[in-house]
Amino acid sequence: MTNQADVVCVAAEWRTQPEHAETVRQLMQQAAAAVRANEPGNLQYVGHQDPKDPTHFLFYEQYANQAALEAHVASAHYKELVATQIVPLLTERKVTLYKLLA
């Protein structure tokens, strides 16, 4: 059972160039599938794309605790899909961590 006081929430907002929007979208779908299949400490991993600006992405993630978030960032799929393939295509990247209130 997850202790709500330990839950770490992540809001990640990204922007890319128009010519990279579809690639980023496809890679994030792959990353989301890998997270769901391989990370028991991930409670939620939801990606969004702005319908008025397809270069703008928002991701909301929840992890059972700090260790689960650290395992996510250390995972092979994060390193390969996010750090190596997606991040170089981004023009902006903002990641904010939150604690779950209720």
N, C-alpha and C positions, 0 to 999 in steps of 0.2 A: 504494500500500500504506500502511496506517495504522500509525504508530509507536505501540505500546501505551503508551509513556511519556507520550505527548501526549493520550491519551484522557481526556475529561472526562465524569464520570458525574453525573447529577442524580437525586436522590430528592425528589419533591414530594408532600407530604401535605396534603390539603385536607379541609375540612368545610363543609357547607352546611346550610341549613334543610330539613326534610323536603319542603316544597312546591317546592323548587328542585332536588332530587336528580335527577329525570328530565331536566330541562333541562340541567343540568351534564353529565350522562352523554352526552346527545346532542351537545352542543357539543364535548365532548372527543373523541368519535368523529370528528367533522368535522375537528377540529384534527389528530388523529393521521393521518388520510388526507392532509391537506394537507402535513404534515411529510414523510411518506413519499414523496409525489409531487414535492416541490419542494426538498428539502434534501439534496443529495448528501453533506454532512458529517455528517448524522445516521446513526448506526449502529444505534440501537435506540430505539424509542418505544413503551412498553407501559403501558397504563392498567389499573388494577384498581379494583374497587368491593367494599367489605366486604359479604359476603352477610348478615351479622347486623346491620349498620348501613349502610343504603344512602346515608346522608349523608356517609360517610367514603370518600375516594378516595386512592389511592396511584399515583403515576406514576414509572416508571423510564425514564431516557433516557440514551443514550450519544452523545457527539459526538467526531468525529475529533480535535478540538483546540479550544482556546479560541476561535479565530476562527470555527469552525463553531457554537459555542454562541452567540457574539455575533450571527452571522448569523440564527440561529433567533429570538432575542429581537427583532431588528430587522425580521423578515419581516412582510409585510402580513397574512398569516393569523394569526400570533401576536397582533399588535396588535388585529386585528378580533375574533377568536374568544376569545382568552384574556384579554388586558388589558381589552378593552372590554365583553365580554359575560359572561365567567365570573367574573372577579375580584370584580365588585360583588355577586355572589350568594354569596360565601364568607363564612363566619363565622370560619374559621381558615385560615391558609396558611403552611406551613413548607417552605422549599426548602433543601436541603443539597447541596453539591457534594463529589464524591469523585474521587480519582485511581484509575485502574485498576491493580490489583496484578498480576494474571495472567490 
